[in-house]
Amino acid sequence: MTDTNQTALHANETTSPTAPDTPTEQTARAPRRAWVALAVLMLPVLLVSVDNTVLSFALPAISQDLAPTAAQQLWIIDAYPLVLAGLLVAMGSAGDRFGRRRMLLIGSVGFALLSIVAAFAPTAEALIASRAALGFFGAMLMPSTLSLLRTVFVDREQRRLAIAIWASGFAAGSALGPLVGGVLIEHFHWGSVFLLAVPVLVPLVILVPLLIPESRDPAPGRIDIPSTLLSLAAMVPVVFGIKSLATEGVSGFGIQAIVFGLFCGLWFVRRQLKSRSPMLDVRLFRQGSFGGAVLVNLFSVIALVGFLYFVSQHLQLIAGLSPVAAGLALLPGLVAMIIAGLAVVPIARRVRPRVLVPIALLLSAGGYAVIAFFATAGSIAPVVIAFVMLGVGIGAAETVSNELILSSAPPEKAGAASAVSETAYELGAVLGTAVLGSILAAHYSAAIVLPTELTAAQAATASETLAGAATVAEQLPAAIGEQLAASAALAFDEGVVITSLIGVALMVAAAVVAVLALRNPKGAVAHE
């Protein structure tokens, strides 16, 4: 449907007998088609967020099939959200300029095609490359979905509910990933987790032109390619450096990569401050509510993705659950996350964000503490309880923080502001595995005690990853295999304790940030 036809359609709706007669009435009640449009916009949200975590449960199967190294295993997970995070701001800006609906449709088609390519990747390197390409098109999807909500829902209360549904969908998708992955892996090839994108995106491509009007910035800035390259140059070296330090120890190259990334980040900020039409208006971060909400999102997703990374391996490779059973063990936390994200909407009208958000984050910190102090080898109940606590806290906190971010920006910059929110999500997904996953991998490799009967190749494989140790243990005589499996489980769970304590610290830090930064008056999550 063309922009002209779409405009005519909305003009007809406005003048129809059932349409509101005044601007006030229009603002007070969104038409029914707006809620249908919201349901359609949830499709890419669920898909992108599921894709962030679905590989956590597919990882054991991928490890047995493609035999990646520990570093490649982390990159298989991180390549997608890293490219996604690096391009979100640029794609949000492009949506403001060329049309947010148009970017959503282009991204949907590209994402579906690349998902098919990734499903049949023959090597670990090919899978990493496919994941990176998926991140490119995924970056077109996310800014469009959230910014279009501001176009569709004009009324503040209805928009807050729509954003709560959006945030719950994103959080639910992240938690649903392991369950979906478990069902698919148990019955199909691991490539099926990628093919899932095709039936999800086909109805989106059909329905979006029918339900959602095109929107764009009436006075867009130019496309800033150097800033796009700088944003990538800031993120990739930092993540690479973190992985290098965790897997290879303190080395000059890892430190240099981090320093270079930070330099490019400062250069990016400086360029935005000098630009008349910046790709990202970094001045928004001077508002405590905006910057504080972004940090809350960042810390929350680091904690969520890091948790799913090690818990999925614990449940399958140590507790011995099937992929489906392991996914079902996390289902209560998924349900709790969705309920918390929606239930917090009426509470947010009465409780200040600087009170509500810290309480939610401290509850999430308690979830990590349960893992650190009560989870043992083969335990399941502490994992279930911990994920419920984590889910309730993150679900509530992210609903409020997303509304703050979107409402702090002017309507014409909705795409760029939405991109900031989602950049925090995706950067958090990257750092969740890059930081927490790398720390866990480093401790595992250092702590595992290998039987002397192993060959050099078997020792290298077993010391790289828990999945590698499980594969090698199956090839050994029963007594030696059991010895290796027990040592690997102990080393992994010791690393989980350390990682969980870091998760507690992250959530407490996020709560402190929320107390200090979210200073909006009661009943107003952000100014209009």
C-alpha positions in Angstrom: 0.0 0.0 0.0 1.4 3.4 -1.0 1.8 6.3 1.4 -0.9 8.2 -0.5 -3.4 5.3 -0.2 -2.5 4.9 3.5 -3.1 8.6 4.1 -6.5 8.4 2.4 -7.4 5.3 4.4 -6.7 7.2 7.6 -8.6 10.2 6.4 -11.6 7.9 5.7 -11.3 6.5 9.2 -11.3 9.9 10.7 -14.4 11.0 8.9 -16.4 7.8 9.3 -19.5 7.9 11.5 -17.8 5.8 14.2 -14.7 8.0 14.3 -14.2 10.5 17.1 -15.4 13.9 16.3 -12.7 15.9 18.2 -9.0 15.7 18.5 -9.4 15.1 22.3 -11.6 12.1 21.7 -9.2 10.8 19.1 -6.4 11.0 21.5 -8.4 9.4 24.3 -9.1 6.2 22.4 -7.0 4.4 19.8 -9.0 2.5 17.1 -9.3 -1.2 17.2 -7.0 -1.5 14.3 -4.2 0.0 16.4 -4.3 -3.0 18.8 -4.3 -5.3 15.8 -1.3 -3.4 14.5 0.4 -3.9 17.9 -0.1 -7.6 17.6 1.6 -7.6 14.2 4.5 -5.5 15.5 5.0 -8.0 18.2 6.0 -10.6 15.6 9.5 -9.2 14.9 10.0 -8.3 18.5 9.4 -11.9 19.6 11.5 -13.2 16.7 14.6 -11.0 17.4 14.5 -11.6 21.1 14.0 -15.3 20.7 17.0 -15.4 18.4 19.1 -13.8 21.2 18.7 -16.8 23.4 17.4 -19.7 21.4 21.0 -20.8 20.6 21.7 -21.3 24.3 19.8 -24.5 24.1 21.0 -25.4 20.6 24.6 -24.9 21.6 25.2 -28.5 22.8 23.9 -29.9 19.5 25.9 -27.3 17.5 29.0 -28.1 19.5 28.7 -31.8 18.7 28.0 -31.2 15.0 30.4 -28.3 14.1 32.9 -28.8 17.0 33.6 -25.1 17.6 36.3 -23.9 19.9 35.4 -22.0 23.1 36.0 -18.7 21.4 33.9 -19.7 18.4 31.2 -21.0 20.6 30.9 -17.5 22.2 31.1 -15.8 18.8 28.3 -18.0 17.4 26.1 -16.5 20.1 27.5 -13.0 20.1 28.0 -12.2 16.4 24.3 -11.6 15.9 23.6 -9.2 18.8 27.0 -7.5 18.3 26.2 -6.5 14.7 22.6 -5.7 15.7 23.8 -3.4 18.5 26.3 -1.7 16.3 23.8 -0.8 13.6 20.6 -0.1 15.6 21.2 3.6 16.0 22.1 3.9 12.3 19.1 1.9 11.2 16.8 3.9 13.6 18.1 7.1 12.0 17.6 5.6 8.5 14.0 4.7 9.4 13.4 8.3 10.5 14.7 9.4 7.1 13.4 6.8 4.6 10.3 5.5 6.5 10.0 3.3 9.5 7.5 0.9 7.9 9.7 0.6 4.8 12.7 -0.4 6.9 10.6 -2.9 8.8 9.6 -4.6 5.6 13.1 -4.7 4.1 14.5 -6.1 7.3 11.8 -8.8 7.5 12.5 -10.1 4.0 16.3 -10.0 4.5 16.1 -11.7 7.9 13.9 -14.5 6.6 16.3 -15.3 3.7 19.4 -15.2 5.9 17.7 -17.4 8.5 17.5 -20.1 5.8 21.2 -19.7 5.0 22.2 -20.0 8.7 20.1 -23.1 9.2 22.3 -25.0 6.8 25.7 -23.6 7.8 28.3 -26.4 7.3 31.0 -25.0 9.6 31.3 -22.9 12.7 32.8 -20.1 10.7 29.9 -20.1 8.2 27.4 -20.0 11.1 29.2 -17.1 12.7 29.1 -15.2 9.4 25.4 -16.0 8.9 24.7 -14.8 12.4 26.5 -11.5 11.7 24.4 -11.0 8.5 21.2 -11.7 10.4 22.2 -8.9 12.8 22.3 -6.5 9.9 18.7 -7.1 8.9 17.6 -7.5 12.5 18.8 -4.0 13.1 16.2 -2.8 10.6 13.4 -4.5 12.5 13.7 -3.4 16.1 13.8 0.5 15.9 10.8 0.4 13.6 8.6 -1.6 15.9 9.0 0.6 19.0 9.0 4.0 17.1 5.8 3.0 15.1 4.1 2.5 18.5 4.4 6.2 19.2 2.8 6.9 15.8 -0.1 4.5 16.4 -0.8 5.2 20.0 -1.1 8.9 20.7 -2.7 8.8 24.2 -0.1 8.5 27.0 -1.8 5.8 29.0 -2.6 3.6 26.0 1.0 4.1 24.7 2.3 3.1 28.2 0.2 -0.1 28.0 1.4 -0.8 24.4 5.0 -0.3 25.5 4.4 -2.6 28.4 3.2 -5.3 26.0 6.2 -4.6 23.7 8.7 -4.8 26.6 7.0 -8.0 27.9 7.1 -9.5 24.4 10.8 -8.7 24.2 11.5 -10.1 27.6 9.2 -13.1 27.0 10.9 -13.8 23.7 14.3 -13.9 25.4 13.0 -16.3 28.0 10.9 -18.3 25.4 14.0 -18.9 23.3 15.3 -21.8 25.5 11.8 -23.5 25.5 11.4 -23.1 21.7 15.0 -24.2 21.2 14.4 -27.2 23.5 11.3 -28.4 21.6 13.0 -28.0 18.2 16.3 -29.5 19.1 14.7 -32.6 20.6 12.7 -33.3 17.4 14.7 -31.7 14.6 18.1 -30.6 13.4 19.6 -27.6 15.2 19.1 -25.5 12.0 15.4 -25.6 12.7 15.9 -22.8 15.3 16.7 -20.5 12.4 14.0 -21.7 10.1 11.4 -20.6 12.7 11.8 -17.0 11.3 10.2 -17.8 8.0 6.6 -18.5 9.1 6.8 -15.6 11.6 7.8 -13.0 9.1 5.6 -14.0 6.2 2.4 -12.7 7.8 4.2 -9.6 8.9 5.2 -8.7 5.4 1.6 -9.1 4.3 -0.2 -7.3 7.2 2.1 -4.4 8.0 1.2 -2.4 4.7 -2.5 -3.0 5.5 -2.5 -1.9 9.1 0.3 0.5 9.8 0.8 3.9 8.2 4.2 5.1 7.1 6.0 7.6 9.3 9.2 9.4 9.1 11.0 12.5 10.4 9.8 15.5 8.4 13.3 17.1 8.6 15.7 14.2 8.7 19.5 14.6 8.9 21.9 13.1 6.4 23.0 9.5 6.5 26.2 9.5 8.6 28.3 6.6 7.4 31.5 7.5 9.4 29.4 7.6 12.6 28.0 4.1 11.7 31.5 2.8 11.2 32.6 4.4 14.4 29.8 2.8 16.4 30.8 -0.7 15.1 34.5 0.1 15.7 33.6 1.0 19.3 31.7 -2.2 20.1 33.5 -5.0 18.2 37.0 -4.4 19.7 35.7 -4.0 23.2 33.8 -7.3 23.0 36.8 -9.0 21.3 39.1 -7.7 23.9 36.9 -8.9 26.8 36.8 -12.4 25.2 40.6 -12.4 24.7 41.3 -11.4 28.3 38.9 -14.1 29.6 40.1 -16.9 27.4 43.8 -16.2 26.9 44.6 -14.1 30.0 46.0 -10.6 30.2 47.6 -9.9 26.9 48.7 -6.7 25.2 46.4 -7.4 22.3 43.3 -7.8 24.4 44.0 -4.6 26.3 44.8 -2.7 23.1 41.5 -3.8 21.5 39.5 -2.5 24.5 41.4 0.8 24.4 40.9 1.2 20.7 37.2 0.5 21.1 36.8 3.0 23.9 38.7 5.6 21.8 36.3 5.0 18.9 33.4 5.4 21.3 34.6 8.8 22.5 35.2 9.8 18.9 31.6 8.8 18.0 30.2 10.9 20.9 32.4 13.9 19.9 31.2 13.6 16.3 27.5 13.5 17.4 28.0 16.6 19.6 29.5 18.6 16.7 26.9 17.5 14.1 24.0 19.7 13.3 21.9 16.6 12.6 23.4 13.8 14.7 22.7 10.2 14.1 22.3 9.9 17.8 21.4 12.9 19.9 23.7 12.1 22.8 22.4 15.2 24.6 19.4 13.2 25.6 21.7 11.4 28.0 21.9 14.7 30.0 18.4 13.9 31.2 18.8 11.7 34.2 15.6 9.7 33.3 16.8 8.9 29.8 20.4 7.9 30.6 19.4 6.1 33.8 16.7 4.1 32.0 19.2 3.1 29.3 21.7 1.8 31.9 18.9 -0.1 33.6 18.1 -1.8 30.3 21.7 -2.6 29.7 22.4 -4.2 33.1 19.1 -6.0 33.1 19.8 -7.7 29.8 23.4 -8.6 30.7 22.0 -10.4 33.7 19.2 -12.1 31.8 21.3 -13.4 28.9 24.2 -14.3 31.1 21.8 -16.3 33.3 20.3 -18.2 30.4 23.8 -18.9 28.9 25.0 -20.9 31.9 21.6 -22.3 33.2 20.8 -23.9 29.8 24.0 -25.8 29.9 23.6 -26.7 33.6 20.1 -28.1 33.1 21.0 -30.2 30.1 24.6 -31.3 30.6 24.8 -31.5 34.4 21.2 -32.1 35.6 20.7 -34.4 32.6 17.4 -32.9 31.4 16.2 -33.2 27.8 16.1 -30.0 25.9 12.3 -29.8 26.2 12.4 -30.6 30.0 15.1 -28.0 30.5 13.0 -25.4 28.6 9.9 -26.3 30.7 11.9 -25.7 33.8 12.3 -22.1 32.8 8.6 -21.7 31.8 7.4 -20.3 35.3 10.0 -17.6 35.0 8.8 -16.8 31.5 5.2 -16.5 32.7 6.3 -14.4 35.7 8.2 -12.0 33.4 5.2 -11.4 31.2 2.8 -10.9 34.1 5.2 -8.5 35.9 5.7 -6.4 32.8 2.0 -5.9 32.4 1.1 -5.6 36.1 3.6 -2.8 36.7 1.6 -0.4 34.4 -1.1 0.6 36.9 1.5 0.6 39.7 3.7 3.0 37.7 1.0 5.6 37.8 1.2 5.8 41.6 4.8 4.9 42.5 7.8 6.9 41.4 10.3 5.2 39.0 13.2 5.8 41.4 11.3 3.6 44.0 9.7 1.1 41.7 12.6 0.2 39.5 15.2 -0.3 42.3 12.8 -2.7 44.1 12.4 -4.7 41.0 16.1 -4.9 40.3 16.9 -6.0 43.9 14.5 -8.8 43.4 16.5 -9.9 40.4 19.6 -9.7 42.4 18.0 -12.0 44.8 17.5 -14.5 42.0 21.2 -14.6 41.3 21.9 -15.0 45.0 19.7 -18.1 45.0 21.9 -19.6 42.3 25.1 -18.6 44.0 24.2 -20.0 47.5 21.7 -22.8 46.9 22.2 -24.4 43.5 24.2 -27.6 43.5 25.2 -30.1 40.9 22.1 -31.6 39.3 19.7 -29.2 41.2 16.6 -27.9 39.4 14.4 -26.2 42.0 16.8 -23.4 42.9 17.2 -22.6 39.2 13.4 -22.4 38.7 13.0 -20.2 41.8 15.9 -18.0 40.7 14.5 -17.5 37.2 11.1 -16.5 38.6 12.7 -13.8 40.8 14.9 -12.6 37.9 12.0 -12.6 35.5 9.7 -10.6 37.8 12.3 -8.0 38.5 13.5 -7.5 34.9 10.0 -7.6 33.5 8.8 -4.8 35.7 11.9 -2.7 35.5 12.2 -2.8 31.7 8.5 -1.7 31.1 9.1 1.4 33.1 12.6 2.1 31.6 11.4 1.7 28.0 8.5 4.1 28.6 11.0 6.6 30.0 13.3 6.3 27.0 10.6 6.7 24.4 8.8 9.6 26.1 11.9 11.6 26.7 12.5 12.1 23.0 10.6 14.3 20.6 8.1 12.4 18.3 10.1 13.1 15.1 13.2 11.4 16.7 11.2 8.4 17.8 13.2 6.0 15.6 16.6 7.2 17.0 15.4 7.1 20.6 13.9 3.6 20.1 17.2 2.5 18.6 19.0 3.7 21.8 16.6 1.5 23.9 17.2 -1.5 21.7 20.9 -0.9 21.5 21.0 -1.2 25.3 19.1 -4.5 24.9 21.5 -5.9 22.2 24.6 -4.6 23.8 23.5 -6.2 27.0 22.9 -9.5 25.1 26.5 -9.3 23.8 28.0 -8.4 27.1 25.9 -11.1 28.9 27.9 -13.8 27.1 31.1 -11.8 26.4 31.6 -10.9 30.1 29.7 -13.5 32.2 30.2 -16.2 29.6 33.9 -15.5 29.2 34.5 -15.4 32.9 32.7 -18.7 33.3 34.7 -20.2 30.4 38.0 -19.0 31.8 37.2 -20.5 35.3 36.1 -23.8 33.7 39.2 -24.2 31.7 41.4 -23.4 34.7 39.6 -25.6 37.2 38.8 -28.8 35.3 41.0 -31.7 36.2 41.6 -33.9 33.2 42.3 -37.7 33.4 45.9 -38.6 32.4 44.5 -41.2 29.9 43.2 -38.5 27.5 45.0 -37.8 24.2 46.1 -34.2 23.5 43.2 -33.7 21.2 40.7 -35.0 23.7 42.2 -32.9 26.5 42.0 -29.7 24.4 38.3 -30.4 23.5 37.3 -31.3 27.1 39.0 -28.2 28.5 37.4 -25.8 26.0 33.7 -26.2 26.9 31.4 -28.3 29.0 29.7 -29.7 25.9 33.2 -30.7 24.6 33.9 -32.6 27.9 30.5 -34.4 27.6 31.3 -35.4 24.1 34.8 -36.7 25.1 33.4 -38.5 28.1 31.1 -40.6 25.9 34.2 -41.8 23.9 36.1 -43.0 27.0 35.8 -46.2 29.1 33.0 -45.9 31.7 35.1 -45.2 34.7 37.3 -42.6 33.1 34.3 -41.0 31.3 32.5 -40.6 34.7 35.6 -39.1 36.2 35.9 -36.5 33.4 32.2 -35.7 33.5 32.3 -35.2 37.3 35.3 -33.0 37.1 33.8 -30.9 34.3 30.5 -30.5 36.2 32.3 -29.4 39.3 34.5 -26.9 37.4 31.5 -25.5 35.6 29.3 -25.1 38.6 32.1 -23.4 40.5 32.3 -20.9 37.7 28.5 -20.5 37.9 28.9 -19.4 41.5 31.4 -16.8 40.6 29.3 -15.6 37.7 26.2 -15.4 39.8 27.9 -13.2 42.4 28.9 -10.9 39.6 25.2 -11.0 38.5 24.2 -9.9 42.0 26.6 -7.0 41.8 25.3 -6.0 38.4 21.7 -5.9 39.6 22.6 -3.9 42.7 24.6 -1.5 40.6 21.5 -1.0 38.3 19.3 -0.4 41.4 21.7 2.3 42.6 21.7 3.9 39.1 17.9 3.9 39.2 17.7 5.6 42.6 20.1 8.3 41.5 18.9 8.9 38.0 15.2 8.3 37.8 14.0 11.5 39.5 10.7 12.1 37.6 7.7 13.3 39.6 5.2 10.8 40.9 2.7 9.6 38.3 4.8 10.8 35.3 7.2 8.2 34.1 8.6 10.8 31.7 7.6 14.1 30.4 5.7 14.5 27.2 
